[in-house]
Amino acid sequence: MPFPLGAVLAAAPGVISAAADIITAIKTRKKNTSPTSETSKLQELEELLEKQAQVLEELAKNNGQLAEAVRNNRIITMFSIGIAIGAVIVSLFF
């Protein structure tokens, strides 16, 4: 499925930032609360949310790297097409 490269590159920093904010908020909350005041179920949910935020951050980074690779691939393809067209033109004259 094709995707707009500009939209992916524009969205990646925001997704990474949001995931980092979630991780920071969870770590801050863990430091500020005592373990006796929270139930084990709430702690499990917090751990799950933290893991999901970390996975989301990794996916956003990988998505940004993929978008950059696609952009570089398009540049190399255009350069190759230009060389091929130049070769055809030169072969027509000689």
C-alpha positions in Angstrom: 0.0 0.0 0.0 1.6 3.3 -1.0 1.8 6.0 1.6 2.6 9.7 1.4 6.3 10.1 2.3 5.8 13.6 3.5 3.0 12.7 5.9 5.1 9.9 7.4 8.1 12.1 7.9 6.0 14.8 9.4 4.2 12.5 11.8 7.2 10.4 13.1 8.6 13.1 15.5 5.2 13.7 17.0 4.6 10.0 17.6 8.1 9.5 19.1 7.5 12.5 21.3 4.1 11.3 22.5 5.5 7.8 23.4 8.4 9.4 25.2 6.0 11.6 27.2 3.9 8.5 28.2 7.0 6.7 29.3 8.2 9.7 31.3 4.8 10.2 33.0 4.6 6.5 34.0 8.1 6.6 35.5 7.4 9.8 37.4 4.2 8.4 38.7 6.0 5.2 39.8 8.6 7.3 41.8 6.0 9.5 43.5 3.6 6.9 44.7 4.1 4.3 47.3 3.6 0.6 46.4 1.1 0.0 49.1 -1.4 2.6 47.8 -1.8 0.9 44.4 -3.4 -2.4 43.6 -1.6 -5.0 41.7 -4.0 -4.8 38.8 -3.3 -1.1 38.4 0.4 -1.8 38.4 0.0 -4.4 35.7 -1.9 -1.9 33.6 0.8 0.7 34.0 3.5 -1.8 33.0 1.5 -2.8 30.0 1.0 0.8 29.0 4.7 1.5 29.4 5.6 -1.5 27.2 3.1 -0.4 24.6 4.5 3.1 24.6 8.0 1.7 24.2 6.9 -0.5 21.3 5.1 2.5 19.8 8.3 4.6 20.0 10.3 1.9 18.4 7.8 1.5 15.6 7.8 5.3 15.0 11.6 5.3 14.8 11.6 2.4 12.4 8.8 4.0 10.3 10.9 7.2 10.0 13.9 5.1 9.0 11.8 3.3 6.4 10.5 6.6 5.0 14.0 7.9 4.7 15.1 4.7 2.9 12.2 5.0 0.5 13.1 8.6 -0.2 16.8 7.7 -0.9 15.6 4.8 -3.1 13.5 7.3 -5.2 16.5 9.6 -5.6 18.7 6.7 -6.7 16.0 5.5 -9.1 15.6 9.0 -10.7 19.4 9.2 -11.1 19.5 5.8 -12.8 16.7 6.7 -15.1 18.5 9.9 -16.0 21.7 7.9 -16.9 19.6 5.5 -18.9 17.9 8.3 -20.9 21.3 9.9 -21.4 22.7 6.6 -22.7 19.8 6.2 -25.2 20.3 9.8 -26.4 24.1 9.3 -26.9 23.5 5.9 -28.7 21.1 7.6 -31.1 23.7 10.1 -32.2 26.6 7.6 -32.6 
